[in-house]
Amino acid sequence: MKTIINIIIGAAVVAGICYGLNEFRQSKDSEPFTEIVRPVRTITLTNGRETFTRRYFGTVQGSRRADLSFRVSGTLNRINVENGASVRRGTLLATLDPRDFNTRIAQAQSALSQAQAQHKNAQADFKRYENLYKHKVIARSQYDTYKTQVDVAKSAVDSAQANLKAAQDSLHDTELRAPFDGVIASRTVENFQDVTAKQTIFTLQNLSTLEIVFNIPDNDVLTAPIPRVHNIQDLKAHAQEFTLSAHFDAMPGKTFPVAIKEISTQATSSNTYPVTAVMTPPGDVRILPGMPVTVAVDFGGGREVADDKFSVPVTAIRNEGANNYVWRFGVGQVSRVPVRVGQIHDGGYIDIEGDTLKGGDVIVTAGVYFLHEGQRVRLTED
C-alpha cells in the first residue's frame, strides 16, 4: 500500500514539473521579440563616374545668432515676446523695473549740482585772488592755492557729469531690444524674476538663411579626391565644386541644395573637422534651428566608368561561396542584391555590376555580414 502511495506522489510531482515547464515555455514564447535596428554606413551609386559620396549628420541653425541679455541687473517687469515670435530690429523685447535707476539719476543730478556750485565759488575766489596777485598784494603760493582749488572743483564737476551719464545709460539699458530681424528661438526667464547683467534672456536667430553644421572625419579628409592646397581659401574655393544636398527624416524623398560656407582646419577632440554649409529656406516647408539633418557630400574627382558599372568600397561586398551581394538601403531596411565584381582600385574600391542596380541606389558599406534580408537599419555618421 505504501509503495502505491509513493508511486502516486511521484507521478504527481513529475506532472507538476512538466506543467510548470510547459507554462514557462509558453510564457517565453509569448514575449514580444524586439528586432535590433542596426546603424549602417552607406554610399550612393552614381552613373558614369566613380562616386565619392559621404553622408554626415548635422544640425540646423540660424545664419545669425545672438544670446540677448541686459547690461545691468534688476527685476523684470515686462516681457513682450514669446518663443517663436518674429521681431524686427529695434523691437522692445523686455524691460526691467526702472525705479532704482531713476533714484540713481536723481542722486547723480544732485551731486552734479553741488559740484557745479562749488566750482562756481572756487572760480569767484580765484578771480579775486588773481587780481590781488597781479597787484602784488599776495604771494604766488596763495595764488597757486586758489588756482588748484578751481582745478579740483572742475574735476569734481566732470566726475559728477560722468556719473550722471552712467546712471542715464543704466536706465536706458533697462530696455532690451532686438539687434537685428529674426525669430525668438528661446526664452530662459519669467516675468518679475530677478536677473543679473549678461544673463541670457532670449536667443535670437535670423532665419532668412539657414546654416547646417556637420563634422567630417579625418579619414575622409585624407582619402577624398581633393587636390592639395596651400591655404583654407583655396580649399574653400575648390569645395564649391562639391555637390551637397540636405535630407530631413521628416520629409522622405525631398532633397535641398546647400553650399559650403566655412571649413575649419582645427580638428575637434573626436578627430573631426567642423564644416558650415548654407541653405536657403524652402517656401513650402518650415525648417527651424535645432532640427537634425543628413548632408550628402559628393566630393567629385572620380574616374570615368561605364554606365552599367559602379564603384563601391570593398567592405560593401558580402561573399557567399561563388556568389557576391551588396545590401541596398531603402525605407529604413535593407535588401540583398546580387552583383558581379570586377577590378579593385587604389583606395579600397571595387567595380561591381548588377542587373537591378541603378544610379542613386544607397548601398551599405560596413557590417554587411551582420545583416539579413529586410532587417531594419538606420543611417549613422561616417
C-alpha positions in Angstrom: 0.0 0.0 0.0 2.8 2.4 0.9 4.5 1.6 -2.4 1.4 2.6 -4.3 1.1 5.9 -2.4 4.8 6.7 -3.2 4.2 6.0 -6.9 1.1 8.3 -6.9 3.1 11.1 -5.2 6.0 10.7 -7.6 3.7 10.8 -10.6 2.1 14.0 -9.3 5.5 15.6 -8.8 6.5 14.7 -12.4 3.2 16.0 -13.7 3.7 19.3 -11.8 7.2 19.8 -13.1 6.0 19.1 -16.7 3.2 21.5 -16.3 5.5 24.2 -14.9 8.0 23.7 -17.8 5.2 24.0 -20.3 3.8 27.2 -18.7 7.4 28.6 -18.7 7.9 27.7 -22.3 4.6 29.3 -23.3 5.4 32.5 -21.4 8.8 32.8 -23.1 7.2 32.2 -26.5 4.6 34.9 -25.8 7.3 37.5 -25.0 7.4 40.0 -27.9 10.6 39.9 -30.0 12.3 43.2 -30.4 14.4 43.4 -33.5 17.7 45.3 -33.3 17.9 48.4 -35.5 21.5 48.4 -36.7 23.3 51.5 -37.6 24.9 51.4 -41.1 27.2 53.5 -43.2 26.3 53.9 -46.8 27.4 55.2 -50.2 25.2 56.5 -53.1 25.8 54.9 -56.5 26.3 57.4 -59.4 26.1 56.5 -63.1 29.0 57.1 -65.4 31.6 58.1 -62.8 33.2 56.6 -59.7 31.4 58.2 -56.8 32.9 59.5 -53.6 29.8 60.4 -51.8 29.6 60.6 -48.0 26.7 61.3 -45.6 27.1 63.3 -42.4 24.7 64.1 -39.6 24.3 67.8 -38.8 22.1 70.4 -37.1 20.3 73.4 -38.5 20.9 76.8 -37.0 20.2 80.4 -38.0 22.7 82.2 -40.1 22.9 84.9 -37.5 22.6 84.2 -33.8 22.8 86.1 -30.5 22.2 85.4 -26.9 20.5 88.6 -25.6 21.0 89.9 -22.1 20.6 93.1 -20.1 23.8 95.1 -19.4 22.5 95.8 -15.8 21.0 93.8 -13.1 17.4 94.2 -12.0 13.9 92.9 -11.7 11.9 92.0 -14.9 8.6 93.9 -15.1 7.6 93.3 -18.7 8.2 90.6 -21.3 6.7 91.5 -24.7 7.5 88.4 -26.8 7.2 84.6 -26.6 9.2 81.8 -28.1 8.9 81.6 -31.9 7.9 85.3 -32.3 9.2 87.1 -35.3 10.7 90.5 -34.4 12.2 93.4 -36.3 15.3 95.3 -35.4 14.7 97.7 -32.5 11.6 95.8 -31.2 11.3 96.2 -27.4 11.6 92.6 -26.0 11.6 93.1 -22.3 12.2 95.8 -19.6 13.5 96.0 -16.0 11.8 97.9 -13.2 13.3 101.4 -13.6 12.6 102.8 -10.1 16.1 102.1 -8.7 17.7 103.6 -11.8 15.6 106.7 -11.6 16.7 107.2 -8.0 20.3 106.9 -9.1 19.8 109.5 -11.7 18.3 111.9 -9.1 21.2 111.3 -6.8 23.7 111.9 -9.6 21.9 115.1 -10.6 22.1 116.4 -7.0 25.8 115.5 -6.8 26.4 117.4 -10.1 24.5 120.5 -8.9 26.6 120.5 -5.7 29.9 120.1 -7.7 28.9 122.9 -10.1 28.1 125.2 -7.1 31.5 124.5 -5.5 33.2 125.1 -8.8 31.4 128.4 -9.2 32.5 129.5 -5.8 36.1 128.4 -6.5 36.2 130.4 -9.7 34.9 133.5 -7.9 37.6 133.2 -5.2 40.2 132.6 -7.7 39.3 135.8 -9.7 39.6 137.9 -6.5 43.0 136.5 -5.6 44.2 136.6 -9.2 43.6 140.4 -9.2 45.4 140.8 -5.9 48.3 138.7 -7.2 48.5 141.0 -10.3 48.9 144.0 -7.9 51.4 142.1 -5.9 49.3 142.1 -2.8 49.5 138.4 -2.1 52.3 135.8 -2.6 52.5 133.4 -5.5 51.8 130.5 -3.2 48.4 131.8 -2.2 47.6 132.4 -5.9 48.6 128.8 -6.7 46.4 127.5 -3.9 43.2 129.1 -5.2 44.1 128.1 -8.8 44.4 124.5 -7.6 41.0 124.7 -5.9 39.4 125.7 -9.2 41.0 122.7 -11.0 39.9 120.3 -8.2 36.3 121.8 -8.4 36.3 121.4 -12.2 37.4 117.7 -11.8 34.6 117.1 -9.4 32.1 118.6 -11.9 33.5 116.3 -14.7 33.2 113.3 -12.4 29.6 114.2 -11.4 28.7 114.6 -15.1 30.2 111.2 -15.9 28.3 109.6 -13.0 25.0 111.2 -14.3 25.7 109.9 -17.8 26.4 106.4 -16.4 23.1 106.5 -14.5 21.2 107.6 -17.5 22.8 104.9 -19.6 21.9 102.3 -17.0 18.3 103.5 -17.2 18.4 103.1 -21.0 19.8 99.6 -20.5 16.7 98.6 -18.6 15.2 98.1 -22.1 16.2 95.1 -24.1 15.7 95.5 -27.9 16.3 93.2 -30.9 19.6 94.0 -32.5 18.5 92.5 -35.9 15.5 91.0 -37.6 14.9 87.4 -36.5 12.9 84.9 -34.5 13.0 84.3 -30.8 14.4 80.8 -30.6 14.2 80.6 -26.8 13.4 82.5 -23.6 15.1 81.5 -20.4 13.3 83.6 -17.7 9.8 84.5 -16.5 8.4 88.0 -15.7 9.1 89.5 -12.3 12.3 87.4 -11.9 15.5 89.0 -10.7 18.2 88.8 -13.4 21.8 89.7 -13.4 23.8 91.6 -16.0 24.9 89.4 -19.0 22.4 86.7 -18.0 20.8 85.3 -21.2 17.2 86.3 -21.5 16.5 85.4 -25.2 18.2 83.7 -28.0 17.6 85.4 -31.3 18.2 83.8 -34.7 17.9 85.2 -38.2 16.3 82.5 -40.4 16.4 84.3 -43.7 19.4 82.0 -44.4 19.9 78.7 -42.6 23.2 77.1 -41.7 23.9 73.4 -41.3 26.9 72.5 -39.1 28.4 69.0 -39.5 31.7 67.3 -39.0 33.9 65.4 -41.5 36.1 62.6 -40.1 39.8 62.8 -40.6 39.7 59.6 -42.7 37.5 61.3 -45.3 39.8 64.4 -45.3 42.7 62.1 -46.1 41.0 60.0 -48.8 38.7 62.4 -50.5 39.8 63.3 -54.1 40.7 66.9 -53.1 43.9 68.5 -54.5 46.5 69.7 -52.1 46.1 73.4 -51.4 48.3 76.0 -49.7 45.6 77.7 -47.6 42.0 77.4 -46.5 40.7 79.9 -49.0 42.0 77.6 -51.9 40.3 74.7 -50.2 37.1 76.6 -49.8 37.2 77.6 -53.5 37.6 74.0 -54.6 34.8 73.0 -52.2 32.4 75.0 -54.3 32.7 72.2 -56.9 31.3 69.7 -54.5 27.6 68.7 -54.7 25.9 68.9 -51.4 22.3 68.1 -50.6 20.3 68.1 -47.3 17.9 65.4 -46.3 15.4 65.5 -43.5 13.9 62.3 -42.0 10.5 64.0 -41.6 10.4 64.7 -45.4 11.5 61.5 -47.1 12.2 61.8 -50.8 12.9 65.5 -50.7 16.4 67.0 -51.0 17.5 70.6 -50.7 20.7 72.1 -52.2 23.3 73.5 -49.8 26.7 75.2 -50.3 29.9 75.3 -48.3 30.4 78.4 -46.2 33.2 77.6 -43.8 35.7 74.8 -43.3 37.7 74.5 -40.1 41.3 73.3 -40.2 41.3 72.7 -36.5 40.2 69.2 -35.5 37.8 68.6 -32.6 38.5 66.2 -29.7 36.9 63.4 -31.8 39.2 64.0 -34.8 36.6 65.6 -37.0 36.7 68.9 -38.8 33.6 71.2 -38.5 32.0 72.4 -41.7 29.3 75.0 -42.1 27.0 75.0 -45.1 24.3 77.5 -46.0 20.8 76.7 -47.2 18.0 78.9 -48.5 14.8 78.1 -46.5 12.3 76.4 -48.8 9.0 78.1 -49.2 6.8 75.0 -48.8 8.2 73.7 -45.6 9.2 75.2 -42.2 12.7 74.3 -41.2 13.8 75.5 -37.7 17.0 75.7 -35.8 17.9 72.5 -33.9 16.4 70.2 -36.5 18.6 67.2 -37.3 19.7 66.9 -40.9 21.7 64.5 -43.1 24.1 66.1 -45.6 25.2 64.1 -48.6 28.5 65.3 -50.0 29.7 64.2 -53.4 33.4 65.1 -53.4 33.7 64.5 -57.1 37.1 63.8 -58.7 36.2 60.2 -59.7 37.4 58.4 -62.8 35.0 57.6 -65.7 33.4 54.2 -65.7 30.8 52.5 -67.8 27.1 53.5 -67.3 26.3 50.0 -66.1 29.2 49.7 -63.7 29.6 51.2 -60.3 32.4 51.5 -57.8 32.0 50.8 -54.1 34.3 50.1 -51.1 35.3 46.5 -50.9 33.7 46.4 -47.4 30.3 46.7 -49.1 30.7 43.2 -50.7 29.2 40.1 -49.0 30.7 36.9 -50.3 29.0 33.6 -50.0 31.0 31.0 -51.9 30.8 31.8 -55.6 28.1 34.5 -55.1 28.6 38.1 -54.1 26.0 40.5 -52.8 25.5 44.1 -51.6 22.9 45.4 -49.3 20.6 48.2 -50.7 19.1 50.6 -48.3 15.5 51.8 -48.6 12.7 52.9 -46.4 14.5 52.1 -43.2 15.5 48.5 -44.1 17.9 46.6 -46.4 17.5 44.1 -49.2 20.2 41.8 -50.7 21.2 42.5 -54.4 23.4 40.0 -56.3 26.4 41.6 -58.0 29.3 40.7 -60.2 32.6 42.1 -59.0 35.4 43.5 -61.2 38.7 45.3 -60.7 39.9 46.5 -57.4 41.3 50.1 -57.4 43.5 52.2 -55.1 41.7 53.5 -52.1 39.9 50.2 -51.4 37.2 50.5 -54.1 36.0 47.7 -56.4 33.9 47.7 -59.6 30.5 46.0 -59.5 27.7 45.2 -61.8 24.2 44.2 -61.0 21.1 43.5 -63.1 18.9 45.6 -60.7 21.4 48.2 -59.6 20.9 51.8 -60.8 22.3 55.2 -60.1 21.0 56.7 -56.9 20.9 53.4 -55.0 22.1 53.7 -51.4 24.5 50.8 -50.6 25.7 49.7 -47.2 29.5 49.9 -46.9 30.2 48.3 -43.4 28.9 45.5 -41.3 27.4 43.6 -44.2 27.9 40.2 -42.5 25.6 41.3 -39.6 22.6 42.0 -41.8 19.7 39.9 -43.1 17.0 40.4 -45.7 14.5 43.0 -44.6 16.4 44.0 -41.5 15.6 47.4 -40.1 18.6 49.8 -40.1 19.4 53.4 -39.5 22.0 55.6 -41.2 24.8 56.6 -39.0 27.6 59.2 -39.3 30.6 58.1 -41.2 
